[in-house]
Amino acid sequence: MSKTRLVTLLLTGAITVLSVHVLHRVLEGFRADLTAGDLYSLSDGSVRILDRMREEGVKPIEIKLYFSEASG
């Protein structure tokens, strides 16, 4: 393998790793619901409630839901 080809491969690999890193940082919080009918998207009312909570400085809440296939 020639020295020029090796340098080209190394540079290509470095650019690829850097590009993936930058994309990961830019799209870190991005989520997309691609289901039919937006099955996992928040309703407009829920979005308004969350916006109002942010404006009023309400602390985040955590809700844990438990589901059993046997009883469901």
GIPE-V419001 format. One record per residue. SS is DSSP state (2 for helix, 1 for strand, 0 for the rest). PSI is psi in whole degrees, -180 to 180 (NA if undefined). OMEGA is omega in degrees with one decimal (* if undefined). Layout:
BEGIN
ss & psi & omega
SS & PSI & OMEGA
SS & PSI & OMEGA
END
This chain:
BEGIN
ss & psi & omega
0 & 131 & -176.7
0 & 159 & -178.4
2 & -37 & -180.0
2 & -42 & 179.4
2 & -39 & 178.6
2 & -44 & 178.2
2 & -40 & 178.2
2 & -45 & 178.6
2 & -43 & 178.8
2 & -44 & 178.5
2 & -41 & 177.5
2 & -44 & 177.9
2 & -44 & 179.9
2 & -42 & 178.7
2 & -40 & 179.2
2 & -47 & 179.8
2 & -44 & 179.1
2 & -41 & 179.8
2 & -43 & 178.9
2 & -41 & 178.8
2 & -47 & -179.5
2 & -44 & 178.7
2 & -40 & 178.7
2 & -41 & 179.2
2 & -41 & -177.8
2 & -40 & -175.6
0 & 22 & -172.7
0 & -47 & -177.4
0 & 7 & -175.4
0 & 131 & 175.4
0 & 145 & 178.7
0 & 132 & 176.3
0 & 106 & -177.4
0 & 13 & 179.8
0 & 158 & 177.1
0 & 127 & 179.3
0 & 18 & 179.7
0 & 55 & -175.3
0 & -36 & -175.3
0 & 18 & 179.2
0 & 151 & 176.2
0 & 147 & 176.6
0 & 165 & 178.9
2 & -39 & 179.0
2 & -42 & 178.5
2 & -40 & 178.4
2 & -41 & 178.3
2 & -41 & 178.2
2 & -45 & 179.2
2 & -40 & 177.0
2 & -43 & 179.3
2 & -38 & 177.8
2 & -41 & 178.1
2 & -42 & -180.0
2 & -39 & -177.2
2 & -6 & 177.8
0 & 26 & 178.7
0 & 136 & 179.8
0 & 148 & 179.9
0 & 149 & 176.5
0 & 156 & 178.8
0 & 129 & 179.7
0 & 127 & 176.6
0 & 127 & 177.8
0 & 135 & 178.7
0 & 136 & -177.6
0 & 133 & 177.7
0 & 128 & 178.3
0 & -29 & -179.2
0 & -39 & -178.1
0 & -11 & -177.3
0 & NA & *
END
